[in-house]
C-alpha cells in the first residue's frame, strides 16, 4: 500500500523533529550562549525581572531556517 509508506516517512520526520526539540529543551540550560548574547535584554527591578531574548531568538531563527532549507533541498 503506497499510502502507508508516505505516512511512515512523515511519522519518522515528525519523530525526529520532536527528538531535536526535546534535546534542545533538555540541554538548553547547559548551552554557554543560551540567553546571554549581547542583544538580549534583561530588566531587573526590586522584585521583578523581565527578559527579552532578542539576539537568541534571531540566531535560533536563522539556524532553523538554514536547517529547514537543507532538509527541503535534500528531499527534492
mmCIF file of the N, C-alpha and C atoms, coordinates in Angstrom:
data_MODEL
# 
_entry.id   MODEL 
# 
loop_
_atom_site.group_PDB 
_atom_site.id 
_atom_site.type_symbol 
_atom_site.label_atom_id 
_atom_site.label_alt_id 
_atom_site.label_comp_id 
_atom_site.label_asym_id 
_atom_site.label_entity_id 
_atom_site.label_seq_id 
_atom_site.pdbx_PDB_ins_code 
_atom_site.Cartn_x 
_atom_site.Cartn_y 
_atom_site.Cartn_z 
_atom_site.occupancy 
_atom_site.B_iso_or_equiv 
_atom_site.pdbx_formal_charge 
_atom_site.auth_seq_id 
_atom_site.auth_comp_id 
_atom_site.auth_asym_id 
_atom_site.auth_atom_id 
_atom_site.pdbx_PDB_model_num 
ATOM 1   N N  . UNK A 1 1  ? 0.841  -1.182 0.000  1.00 0.00 ? 1  UNK A N  1 
ATOM 2   C CA . UNK A 1 1  ? 0.000  0.000  0.000  1.00 0.00 ? 1  UNK A CA 1 
ATOM 3   C C  . UNK A 1 1  ? 0.883  1.241  0.000  1.00 0.00 ? 1  UNK A C  1 
ATOM 4   N N  . UNK A 1 2  ? 0.781  2.047  -1.034 1.00 0.00 ? 2  UNK A N  1 
ATOM 5   C CA . UNK A 1 2  ? 1.669  3.210  -1.149 1.00 0.00 ? 2  UNK A CA 1 
ATOM 6   C C  . UNK A 1 2  ? 1.379  4.306  -0.128 1.00 0.00 ? 2  UNK A C  1 
ATOM 7   N N  . UNK A 1 3  ? 0.170  4.405  0.368  1.00 0.00 ? 3  UNK A N  1 
ATOM 8   C CA . UNK A 1 3  ? -0.163 5.447  1.330  1.00 0.00 ? 3  UNK A CA 1 
ATOM 9   C C  . UNK A 1 3  ? 0.546  5.268  2.662  1.00 0.00 ? 3  UNK A C  1 
ATOM 10  N N  . UNK A 1 4  ? 0.810  4.024  3.029  1.00 0.00 ? 4  UNK A N  1 
ATOM 11  C CA . UNK A 1 4  ? 1.458  3.756  4.306  1.00 0.00 ? 4  UNK A CA 1 
ATOM 12  C C  . UNK A 1 4  ? 2.939  4.132  4.286  1.00 0.00 ? 4  UNK A C  1 
ATOM 13  N N  . UNK A 1 5  ? 3.592  4.058  3.118  1.00 0.00 ? 5  UNK A N  1 
ATOM 14  C CA . UNK A 1 5  ? 4.993  4.455  3.030  1.00 0.00 ? 5  UNK A CA 1 
ATOM 15  C C  . UNK A 1 5  ? 5.144  5.949  3.281  1.00 0.00 ? 5  UNK A C  1 
ATOM 16  N N  . UNK A 1 6  ? 4.276  6.741  2.703  1.00 0.00 ? 6  UNK A N  1 
ATOM 17  C CA . UNK A 1 6  ? 4.319  8.191  2.914  1.00 0.00 ? 6  UNK A CA 1 
ATOM 18  C C  . UNK A 1 6  ? 3.993  8.534  4.370  1.00 0.00 ? 6  UNK A C  1 
ATOM 19  N N  . UNK A 1 7  ? 3.023  7.845  4.941  1.00 0.00 ? 7  UNK A N  1 
ATOM 20  C CA . UNK A 1 7  ? 2.670  8.067  6.335  1.00 0.00 ? 7  UNK A CA 1 
ATOM 21  C C  . UNK A 1 7  ? 3.826  7.683  7.257  1.00 0.00 ? 7  UNK A C  1 
ATOM 22  N N  . UNK A 1 8  ? 4.499  6.585  6.948  1.00 0.00 ? 8  UNK A N  1 
ATOM 23  C CA . UNK A 1 8  ? 5.653  6.168  7.738  1.00 0.00 ? 8  UNK A CA 1 
ATOM 24  C C  . UNK A 1 8  ? 6.777  7.184  7.689  1.00 0.00 ? 8  UNK A C  1 
ATOM 25  N N  . UNK A 1 9  ? 7.059  7.730  6.509  1.00 0.00 ? 9  UNK A N  1 
ATOM 26  C CA . UNK A 1 9  ? 8.097  8.761  6.385  1.00 0.00 ? 9  UNK A CA 1 
ATOM 27  C C  . UNK A 1 9  ? 7.722  10.009 7.169  1.00 0.00 ? 9  UNK A C  1 
ATOM 28  N N  . UNK A 1 10 ? 6.463  10.398 7.077  1.00 0.00 ? 10 UNK A N  1 
ATOM 29  C CA . UNK A 1 10 ? 6.006  11.574 7.805  1.00 0.00 ? 10 UNK A CA 1 
ATOM 30  C C  . UNK A 1 10 ? 6.157  11.378 9.313  1.00 0.00 ? 10 UNK A C  1 
ATOM 31  N N  . UNK A 1 11 ? 5.804  10.205 9.794  1.00 0.00 ? 11 UNK A N  1 
ATOM 32  C CA . UNK A 1 11 ? 5.945  9.917  11.223 1.00 0.00 ? 11 UNK A CA 1 
ATOM 33  C C  . UNK A 1 11 ? 7.411  9.920  11.657 1.00 0.00 ? 11 UNK A C  1 
ATOM 34  N N  . UNK A 1 12 ? 8.311  9.433  10.807 1.00 0.00 ? 12 UNK A N  1 
ATOM 35  C CA . UNK A 1 12 ? 9.728  9.467  11.127 1.00 0.00 ? 12 UNK A CA 1 
ATOM 36  C C  . UNK A 1 12 ? 10.247 10.903 11.203 1.00 0.00 ? 12 UNK A C  1 
ATOM 37  N N  . UNK A 1 13 ? 9.823  11.742 10.280 1.00 0.00 ? 13 UNK A N  1 
ATOM 38  C CA . UNK A 1 13 ? 10.259 13.139 10.290 1.00 0.00 ? 13 UNK A CA 1 
ATOM 39  C C  . UNK A 1 13 ? 9.724  13.858 11.515 1.00 0.00 ? 13 UNK A C  1 
ATOM 40  N N  . UNK A 1 14 ? 8.449  13.662 11.820 1.00 0.00 ? 14 UNK A N  1 
ATOM 41  C CA . UNK A 1 14 ? 7.847  14.303 12.992 1.00 0.00 ? 14 UNK A CA 1 
ATOM 42  C C  . UNK A 1 14 ? 8.533  13.812 14.269 1.00 0.00 ? 14 UNK A C  1 
ATOM 43  N N  . UNK A 1 15 ? 8.832  12.526 14.336 1.00 0.00 ? 15 UNK A N  1 
ATOM 44  C CA . UNK A 1 15 ? 9.535  11.981 15.495 1.00 0.00 ? 15 UNK A CA 1 
ATOM 45  C C  . UNK A 1 15 ? 10.932 12.566 15.636 1.00 0.00 ? 15 UNK A C  1 
ATOM 46  N N  . UNK A 1 16 ? 11.638 12.734 14.518 1.00 0.00 ? 16 UNK A N  1 
ATOM 47  C CA . UNK A 1 16 ? 12.965 13.337 14.553 1.00 0.00 ? 16 UNK A CA 1 
ATOM 48  C C  . UNK A 1 16 ? 12.931 14.780 15.020 1.00 0.00 ? 16 UNK A C  1 
ATOM 49  N N  . UNK A 1 17 ? 11.936 15.526 14.554 1.00 0.00 ? 17 UNK A N  1 
ATOM 50  C CA . UNK A 1 17 ? 11.791 16.917 14.977 1.00 0.00 ? 17 UNK A CA 1 
ATOM 51  C C  . UNK A 1 17 ? 11.492 16.990 16.470 1.00 0.00 ? 17 UNK A C  1 
ATOM 52  N N  . UNK A 1 18 ? 10.615 16.125 16.955 1.00 0.00 ? 18 UNK A N  1 
ATOM 53  C CA . UNK A 1 18 ? 10.312 16.094 18.382 1.00 0.00 ? 18 UNK A CA 1 
ATOM 54  C C  . UNK A 1 18 ? 11.536 15.707 19.207 1.00 0.00 ? 18 UNK A C  1 
ATOM 55  N N  . UNK A 1 19 ? 12.351 14.800 18.680 1.00 0.00 ? 19 UNK A N  1 
ATOM 56  C CA . UNK A 1 19 ? 13.575 14.416 19.369 1.00 0.00 ? 19 UNK A CA 1 
ATOM 57  C C  . UNK A 1 19 ? 14.530 15.605 19.478 1.00 0.00 ? 19 UNK A C  1 
ATOM 58  N N  . UNK A 1 20 ? 14.695 16.342 18.382 1.00 0.00 ? 20 UNK A N  1 
ATOM 59  C CA . UNK A 1 20 ? 15.577 17.511 18.409 1.00 0.00 ? 20 UNK A CA 1 
ATOM 60  C C  . UNK A 1 20 ? 15.063 18.581 19.366 1.00 0.00 ? 20 UNK A C  1 
ATOM 61  N N  . UNK A 1 21 ? 13.762 18.807 19.370 1.00 0.00 ? 21 UNK A N  1 
ATOM 62  C CA . UNK A 1 21 ? 13.190 19.797 20.290 1.00 0.00 ? 21 UNK A CA 1 
ATOM 63  C C  . UNK A 1 21 ? 13.400 19.349 21.738 1.00 0.00 ? 21 UNK A C  1 
ATOM 64  N N  . UNK A 1 22 ? 13.230 18.075 22.012 1.00 0.00 ? 22 UNK A N  1 
ATOM 65  C CA . UNK A 1 22 ? 13.454 17.557 23.355 1.00 0.00 ? 22 UNK A CA 1 
ATOM 66  C C  . UNK A 1 22 ? 14.899 17.708 23.794 1.00 0.00 ? 22 UNK A C  1 
ATOM 67  N N  . UNK A 1 23 ? 15.838 17.453 22.885 1.00 0.00 ? 23 UNK A N  1 
ATOM 68  C CA . UNK A 1 23 ? 17.251 17.637 23.214 1.00 0.00 ? 23 UNK A CA 1 
ATOM 69  C C  . UNK A 1 23 ? 17.577 19.095 23.499 1.00 0.00 ? 23 UNK A C  1 
ATOM 70  N N  . UNK A 1 24 ? 17.035 19.993 22.692 1.00 0.00 ? 24 UNK A N  1 
ATOM 71  C CA . UNK A 1 24 ? 17.291 21.421 22.912 1.00 0.00 ? 24 UNK A CA 1 
ATOM 72  C C  . UNK A 1 24 ? 16.725 21.865 24.250 1.00 0.00 ? 24 UNK A C  1 
ATOM 73  N N  . UNK A 1 25 ? 15.524 21.418 24.579 1.00 0.00 ? 25 UNK A N  1 
ATOM 74  C CA . UNK A 1 25 ? 14.925 21.807 25.855 1.00 0.00 ? 25 UNK A CA 1 
ATOM 75  C C  . UNK A 1 25 ? 15.668 21.195 27.047 1.00 0.00 ? 25 UNK A C  1 
ATOM 76  N N  . UNK A 1 26 ? 16.141 19.976 26.878 1.00 0.00 ? 26 UNK A N  1 
ATOM 77  C CA . UNK A 1 26 ? 16.856 19.313 27.958 1.00 0.00 ? 26 UNK A CA 1 
ATOM 78  C C  . UNK A 1 26 ? 18.231 19.926 28.187 1.00 0.00 ? 26 UNK A C  1 
ATOM 79  N N  . UNK A 1 27 ? 18.943 20.195 27.098 1.00 0.00 ? 27 UNK A N  1 
ATOM 80  C CA . UNK A 1 27 ? 20.304 20.705 27.208 1.00 0.00 ? 27 UNK A CA 1 
ATOM 81  C C  . UNK A 1 27 ? 20.374 22.222 27.105 1.00 0.00 ? 27 UNK A C  1 
ATOM 82  N N  . UNK A 1 28 ? 19.248 22.885 26.986 1.00 0.00 ? 28 UNK A N  1 
ATOM 83  C CA . UNK A 1 28 ? 19.214 24.328 26.790 1.00 0.00 ? 28 UNK A CA 1 
ATOM 84  C C  . UNK A 1 28 ? 19.873 25.119 27.898 1.00 0.00 ? 28 UNK A C  1 
ATOM 85  N N  . UNK A 1 29 ? 19.738 24.693 29.123 1.00 0.00 ? 29 UNK A N  1 
ATOM 86  C CA . UNK A 1 29 ? 20.348 25.399 30.238 1.00 0.00 ? 29 UNK A CA 1 
ATOM 87  C C  . UNK A 1 29 ? 21.854 25.238 30.294 1.00 0.00 ? 29 UNK A C  1 
ATOM 88  N N  . UNK A 1 30 ? 22.366 24.233 29.625 1.00 0.00 ? 30 UNK A N  1 
ATOM 89  C CA . UNK A 1 30 ? 23.805 23.972 29.656 1.00 0.00 ? 30 UNK A CA 1 
ATOM 90  C C  . UNK A 1 30 ? 24.553 24.653 28.511 1.00 0.00 ? 30 UNK A C  1 
ATOM 91  N N  . UNK A 1 31 ? 23.827 25.209 27.554 1.00 0.00 ? 31 UNK A N  1 
ATOM 92  C CA . UNK A 1 31 ? 24.488 25.889 26.441 1.00 0.00 ? 31 UNK A CA 1 
ATOM 93  C C  . UNK A 1 31 ? 25.142 27.167 26.942 1.00 0.00 ? 31 UNK A C  1 
ATOM 94  N N  . UNK A 1 32 ? 26.382 27.418 26.547 1.00 0.00 ? 32 UNK A N  1 
ATOM 95  C CA . UNK A 1 32 ? 27.086 28.584 27.082 1.00 0.00 ? 32 UNK A CA 1 
ATOM 96  C C  . UNK A 1 32 ? 26.508 29.919 26.626 1.00 0.00 ? 32 UNK A C  1 
ATOM 97  N N  . UNK A 1 33 ? 25.878 29.966 25.459 1.00 0.00 ? 33 UNK A N  1 
ATOM 98  C CA . UNK A 1 33 ? 25.364 31.232 24.940 1.00 0.00 ? 33 UNK A CA 1 
ATOM 99  C C  . UNK A 1 33 ? 23.878 31.406 25.181 1.00 0.00 ? 33 UNK A C  1 
ATOM 100 N N  . UNK A 1 34 ? 23.206 30.440 25.735 1.00 0.00 ? 34 UNK A N  1 
ATOM 101 C CA . UNK A 1 34 ? 21.756 30.474 25.880 1.00 0.00 ? 34 UNK A CA 1 
ATOM 102 C C  . UNK A 1 34 ? 21.259 31.612 26.743 1.00 0.00 ? 34 UNK A C  1 
ATOM 103 N N  . UNK A 1 35 ? 20.692 32.649 26.114 1.00 0.00 ? 35 UNK A N  1 
ATOM 104 C CA . UNK A 1 35 ? 20.126 33.761 26.846 1.00 0.00 ? 35 UNK A CA 1 
ATOM 105 C C  . UNK A 1 35 ? 21.115 34.791 27.331 1.00 0.00 ? 35 UNK A C  1 
ATOM 106 N N  . UNK A 1 36 ? 22.370 34.696 26.896 1.00 0.00 ? 36 UNK A N  1 
ATOM 107 C CA . UNK A 1 36 ? 23.372 35.650 27.365 1.00 0.00 ? 36 UNK A CA 1 
ATOM 108 C C  . UNK A 1 36 ? 24.090 36.337 26.210 1.00 0.00 ? 36 UNK A C  1 
ATOM 109 N N  . UNK A 1 37 ? 23.453 36.424 25.073 1.00 0.00 ? 37 UNK A N  1 
ATOM 110 C CA . UNK A 1 37 ? 24.063 37.107 23.940 1.00 0.00 ? 37 UNK A CA 1 
ATOM 111 C C  . UNK A 1 37 ? 23.969 38.615 24.137 1.00 0.00 ? 37 UNK A C  1 
ATOM 112 N N  . UNK A 1 38 ? 24.829 39.384 23.460 1.00 0.00 ? 38 UNK A N  1 
ATOM 113 C CA . UNK A 1 38 ? 24.834 40.842 23.660 1.00 0.00 ? 38 UNK A CA 1 
ATOM 114 C C  . UNK A 1 38 ? 23.513 41.542 23.324 1.00 0.00 ? 38 UNK A C  1 
ATOM 115 N N  . UNK A 1 39 ? 22.694 40.996 22.448 1.00 0.00 ? 39 UNK A N  1 
ATOM 116 C CA . UNK A 1 39 ? 21.433 41.648 22.093 1.00 0.00 ? 39 UNK A CA 1 
ATOM 117 C C  . UNK A 1 39 ? 20.258 41.281 22.976 1.00 0.00 ? 39 UNK A C  1 
ATOM 118 N N  . UNK A 1 40 ? 20.453 40.393 23.932 1.00 0.00 ? 40 UNK A N  1 
ATOM 119 C CA . UNK A 1 40 ? 19.375 40.002 24.840 1.00 0.00 ? 40 UNK A CA 1 
ATOM 120 C C  . UNK A 1 40 ? 19.172 41.095 25.890 1.00 0.00 ? 40 UNK A C  1 
ATOM 121 N N  . UNK A 1 41 ? 17.920 41.364 26.197 1.00 0.00 ? 41 UNK A N  1 
ATOM 122 C CA . UNK A 1 41 ? 17.582 42.446 27.123 1.00 0.00 ? 41 UNK A CA 1 
ATOM 123 C C  . UNK A 1 41 ? 17.077 41.844 28.429 1.00 0.00 ? 41 UNK A C  1 
ATOM 124 N N  . UNK A 1 42 ? 17.668 42.278 29.533 1.00 0.00 ? 42 UNK A N  1 
ATOM 125 C CA . UNK A 1 42 ? 17.250 41.834 30.857 1.00 0.00 ? 42 UNK A CA 1 
ATOM 126 C C  . UNK A 1 42 ? 17.020 43.082 31.714 1.00 0.00 ? 42 UNK A C  1 
ATOM 127 N N  . UNK A 1 43 ? 15.826 43.201 32.242 1.00 0.00 ? 43 UNK A N  1 
ATOM 128 C CA . UNK A 1 43 ? 15.479 44.335 33.101 1.00 0.00 ? 43 UNK A CA 1 
ATOM 129 C C  . UNK A 1 43 ? 15.178 43.795 34.490 1.00 0.00 ? 43 UNK A C  1 
ATOM 130 N N  . UNK A 1 44 ? 15.935 44.252 35.477 1.00 0.00 ? 44 UNK A N  1 
ATOM 131 C CA . UNK A 1 44 ? 15.724 43.801 36.853 1.00 0.00 ? 44 UNK A CA 1 
ATOM 132 C C  . UNK A 1 44 ? 15.400 45.012 37.727 1.00 0.00 ? 44 UNK A C  1 
ATOM 133 N N  . UNK A 1 45 ? 14.304 44.913 38.417 1.00 0.00 ? 45 UNK A N  1 
ATOM 134 C CA . UNK A 1 45 ? 13.913 45.934 39.401 1.00 0.00 ? 45 UNK A CA 1 
ATOM 135 C C  . UNK A 1 45 ? 13.894 45.264 40.766 1.00 0.00 ? 45 UNK A C  1 
ATOM 136 N N  . UNK A 1 46 ? 13.244 45.850 41.707 1.00 0.00 ? 46 UNK A N  1 
ATOM 137 C CA . UNK A 1 46 ? 13.252 45.341 43.080 1.00 0.00 ? 46 UNK A CA 1 
ATOM 138 C C  . UNK A 1 46 ? 12.919 43.848 43.155 1.00 0.00 ? 46 UNK A C  1 
ATOM 139 N N  . UNK A 1 47 ? 11.723 43.473 42.771 1.00 0.00 ? 47 UNK A N  1 
ATOM 140 C CA . UNK A 1 47 ? 11.344 42.062 42.830 1.00 0.00 ? 47 UNK A CA 1 
ATOM 141 C C  . UNK A 1 47 ? 10.698 41.596 41.526 1.00 0.00 ? 47 UNK A C  1 
ATOM 142 N N  . UNK A 1 48 ? 11.044 42.255 40.413 1.00 0.00 ? 48 UNK A N  1 
ATOM 143 C CA . UNK A 1 48 ? 10.505 41.909 39.099 1.00 0.00 ? 48 UNK A CA 1 
ATOM 144 C C  . UNK A 1 48 ? 11.661 41.803 38.114 1.00 0.00 ? 48 UNK A C  1 
ATOM 145 N N  . UNK A 1 49 ? 11.663 40.742 37.327 1.00 0.00 ? 49 UNK A N  1 
ATOM 146 C CA . UNK A 1 49 ? 12.671 40.563 36.288 1.00 0.00 ? 49 UNK A CA 1 
ATOM 147 C C  . UNK A 1 49 ? 11.965 40.297 34.971 1.00 0.00 ? 49 UNK A C  1 
ATOM 148 N N  . UNK A 1 50 ? 12.321 41.047 33.936 1.00 0.00 ? 50 UNK A N  1 
ATOM 149 C CA . UNK A 1 50 ? 11.804 40.841 32.580 1.00 0.00 ? 50 UNK A CA 1 
ATOM 150 C C  . UNK A 1 50 ? 12.974 40.496 31.679 1.00 0.00 ? 50 UNK A C  1 
ATOM 151 N N  . UNK A 1 51 ? 12.786 39.487 30.844 1.00 0.00 ? 51 UNK A N  1 
ATOM 152 C CA . UNK A 1 51 ? 13.854 39.031 29.972 1.00 0.00 ? 51 UNK A CA 1 
ATOM 153 C C  . UNK A 1 51 ? 13.325 38.926 28.557 1.00 0.00 ? 51 UNK A C  1 
ATOM 154 N N  . UNK A 1 52 ? 13.997 39.571 27.611 1.00 0.00 ? 52 UNK A N  1 
ATOM 155 C CA . UNK A 1 52 ? 13.621 39.555 26.201 1.00 0.00 ? 52 UNK A CA 1 
ATOM 156 C C  . UNK A 1 52 ? 14.813 39.044 25.394 1.00 0.00 ? 52 UNK A C  1 
ATOM 157 N N  . UNK A 1 53 ? 14.815 37.764 25.011 1.00 0.00 ? 53 UNK A N  1 
ATOM 158 C CA . UNK A 1 53 ? 15.973 37.182 24.311 1.00 0.00 ? 53 UNK A CA 1 
ATOM 159 C C  . UNK A 1 53 ? 15.946 37.492 22.808 1.00 0.00 ? 53 UNK A C  1 
ATOM 160 N N  . UNK A 1 54 ? 16.161 38.740 22.432 1.00 0.00 ? 54 UNK A N  1 
ATOM 161 C CA . UNK A 1 54 ? 16.075 39.143 21.032 1.00 0.00 ? 54 UNK A CA 1 
ATOM 162 C C  . UNK A 1 54 ? 17.172 38.504 20.185 1.00 0.00 ? 54 UNK A C  1 
ATOM 163 N N  . UNK A 1 55 ? 18.413 38.624 20.591 1.00 0.00 ? 55 UNK A N  1 
ATOM 164 C CA . UNK A 1 55 ? 19.529 38.075 19.812 1.00 0.00 ? 55 UNK A CA 1 
ATOM 165 C C  . UNK A 1 55 ? 19.464 36.547 19.757 1.00 0.00 ? 55 UNK A C  1 
ATOM 166 N N  . UNK A 1 56 ? 19.106 35.926 20.862 1.00 0.00 ? 56 UNK A N  1 
ATOM 167 C CA . UNK A 1 56 ? 18.987 34.468 20.881 1.00 0.00 ? 56 UNK A CA 1 
ATOM 168 C C  . UNK A 1 56 ? 17.877 34.013 19.937 1.00 0.00 ? 56 UNK A C  1 
ATOM 169 N N  . UNK A 1 57 ? 16.768 34.729 19.903 1.00 0.00 ? 57 UNK A N  1 
ATOM 170 C CA . UNK A 1 57 ? 15.663 34.378 19.012 1.00 0.00 ? 57 UNK A CA 1 
ATOM 171 C C  . UNK A 1 57 ? 16.064 34.529 17.544 1.00 0.00 ? 57 UNK A C  1 
ATOM 172 N N  . UNK A 1 58 ? 16.779 35.599 17.234 1.00 0.00 ? 58 UNK A N  1 
ATOM 173 C CA . UNK A 1 58 ? 17.236 35.796 15.860 1.00 0.00 ? 58 UNK A CA 1 
ATOM 174 C C  . UNK A 1 58 ? 18.219 34.708 15.431 1.00 0.00 ? 58 UNK A C  1 
ATOM 175 N N  . UNK A 1 59 ? 19.145 34.355 16.303 1.00 0.00 ? 59 UNK A N  1 
ATOM 176 C CA . UNK A 1 59 ? 20.113 33.312 15.990 1.00 0.00 ? 59 UNK A CA 1 
ATOM 177 C C  . UNK A 1 59 ? 19.423 31.960 15.811 1.00 0.00 ? 59 UNK A C  1 
ATOM 178 N N  . UNK A 1 60 ? 18.500 31.638 16.687 1.00 0.00 ? 60 UNK A N  1 
ATOM 179 C CA . UNK A 1 60 ? 17.765 30.380 16.584 1.00 0.00 ? 60 UNK A CA 1 
ATOM 180 C C  . UNK A 1 60 ? 16.930 30.337 15.306 1.00 0.00 ? 60 UNK A C  1 
ATOM 181 N N  . UNK A 1 61 ? 16.302 31.442 14.951 1.00 0.00 ? 61 UNK A N  1 
ATOM 182 C CA . UNK A 1 61 ? 15.518 31.518 13.726 1.00 0.00 ? 61 UNK A CA 1 
ATOM 183 C C  . UNK A 1 61 ? 16.400 31.314 12.502 1.00 0.00 ? 61 UNK A C  1 
ATOM 184 N N  . UNK A 1 62 ? 17.566 31.918 12.495 1.00 0.00 ? 62 UNK A N  1 
ATOM 185 C CA . UNK A 1 62 ? 18.493 31.757 11.380 1.00 0.00 ? 62 UNK A CA 1 
ATOM 186 C C  . UNK A 1 62 ? 18.950 30.315 11.244 1.00 0.00 ? 62 UNK A C  1 
ATOM 187 N N  . UNK A 1 63 ? 19.318 29.690 12.352 1.00 0.00 ? 63 UNK A N  1 
ATOM 188 C CA . UNK A 1 63 ? 19.770 28.299 12.317 1.00 0.00 ? 63 UNK A CA 1 
ATOM 189 C C  . UNK A 1 63 ? 18.666 27.351 11.864 1.00 0.00 ? 63 UNK A C  1 
ATOM 190 N N  . UNK A 1 64 ? 17.453 27.559 12.345 1.00 0.00 ? 64 UNK A N  1 
ATOM 191 C CA . UNK A 1 64 ? 16.339 26.697 11.942 1.00 0.00 ? 64 UNK A CA 1 
ATOM 192 C C  . UNK A 1 64 ? 15.982 26.905 10.478 1.00 0.00 ? 64 UNK A C  1 
ATOM 193 N N  . UNK A 1 65 ? 16.082 28.133 9.974  1.00 0.00 ? 65 UNK A N  1 
ATOM 194 C CA . UNK A 1 65 ? 15.814 28.403 8.566  1.00 0.00 ? 65 UNK A CA 1 
ATOM 195 C C  . UNK A 1 65 ? 16.827 27.692 7.680  1.00 0.00 ? 65 UNK A C  1 
ATOM 196 N N  . UNK A 1 66 ? 18.093 27.768 8.050  1.00 0.00 ? 66 UNK A N  1 
ATOM 197 C CA . UNK A 1 66 ? 19.131 27.083 7.269  1.00 0.00 ? 66 UNK A CA 1 
ATOM 198 C C  . UNK A 1 66 ? 18.918 25.575 7.297  1.00 0.00 ? 66 UNK A C  1 
ATOM 199 N N  . UNK A 1 67 ? 18.625 25.025 8.468  1.00 0.00 ? 67 UNK A N  1 
ATOM 200 C CA . UNK A 1 67 ? 18.401 23.583 8.597  1.00 0.00 ? 67 UNK A CA 1 
ATOM 201 C C  . UNK A 1 67 ? 17.200 23.130 7.785  1.00 0.00 ? 67 UNK A C  1 
ATOM 202 N N  . UNK A 1 68 ? 16.122 23.889 7.841  1.00 0.00 ? 68 UNK A N  1 
ATOM 203 C CA . UNK A 1 68 ? 14.922 23.516 7.089  1.00 0.00 ? 68 UNK A CA 1 
ATOM 204 C C  . UNK A 1 68 ? 15.163 23.607 5.593  1.00 0.00 ? 68 UNK A C  1 
ATOM 205 N N  . UNK A 1 69 ? 15.896 24.620 5.141  1.00 0.00 ? 69 UNK A N  1 
ATOM 206 C CA . UNK A 1 69 ? 16.215 24.733 3.716  1.00 0.00 ? 69 UNK A CA 1 
ATOM 207 C C  . UNK A 1 69 ? 17.057 23.564 3.244  1.00 0.00 ? 69 UNK A C  1 
ATOM 208 N N  . UNK A 1 70 ? 18.017 23.144 4.053  1.00 0.00 ? 70 UNK A N  1 
ATOM 209 C CA . UNK A 1 70 ? 18.855 21.988 3.686  1.00 0.00 ? 70 UNK A CA 1 
ATOM 210 C C  . UNK A 1 70 ? 18.003 20.733 3.605  1.00 0.00 ? 70 UNK A C  1 
ATOM 211 N N  . UNK A 1 71 ? 17.129 20.525 4.591  1.00 0.00 ? 71 UNK A N  1 
ATOM 212 C CA . UNK A 1 71 ? 16.280 19.335 4.577  1.00 0.00 ? 71 UNK A CA 1 
ATOM 213 C C  . UNK A 1 71 ? 15.337 19.318 3.376  1.00 0.00 ? 71 UNK A C  1 
ATOM 214 N N  . UNK A 1 72 ? 14.776 20.467 3.034  1.00 0.00 ? 72 UNK A N  1 
ATOM 215 C CA . UNK A 1 72 ? 13.855 20.525 1.896  1.00 0.00 ? 72 UNK A CA 1 
ATOM 216 C C  . UNK A 1 72 ? 14.591 20.331 0.578  1.00 0.00 ? 72 UNK A C  1 
ATOM 217 N N  . UNK A 1 73 ? 15.805 20.828 0.465  1.00 0.00 ? 73 UNK A N  1 
ATOM 218 C CA . UNK A 1 73 ? 16.590 20.613 -0.762 1.00 0.00 ? 73 UNK A CA 1 
ATOM 219 C C  . UNK A 1 73 ? 16.994 19.146 -0.908 1.00 0.00 ? 73 UNK A C  1 
ATOM 220 N N  . UNK A 1 74 ? 17.288 18.478 0.186  1.00 0.00 ? 74 UNK A N  1 
ATOM 221 C CA . UNK A 1 74 ? 17.641 17.064 0.126  1.00 0.00 ? 74 UNK A CA 1 
ATOM 222 C C  . UNK A 1 74 ? 16.434 16.201 -0.234 1.00 0.00 ? 74 UNK A C  1 
ATOM 223 N N  . UNK A 1 75 ? 15.279 16.653 0.106  1.00 0.00 ? 75 UNK A N  1 
ATOM 224 C CA . UNK A 1 75 ? 14.063 15.880 -0.160 1.00 0.00 ? 75 UNK A CA 1 
ATOM 225 C C  . UNK A 1 75 ? 13.673 15.920 -1.637 1.00 0.00 ? 75 UNK A C  1 
ATOM 226 N N  . UNK A 1 76 ? 14.055 16.976 -2.354 1.00 0.00 ? 76 UNK A N  1 
ATOM 227 C CA . UNK A 1 76 ? 13.705 17.085 -3.782 1.00 0.00 ? 76 UNK A CA 1 
ATOM 228 C C  . UNK A 1 76 ? 14.446 16.129 -4.630 1.00 0.00 ? 76 UNK A C  1 
# 
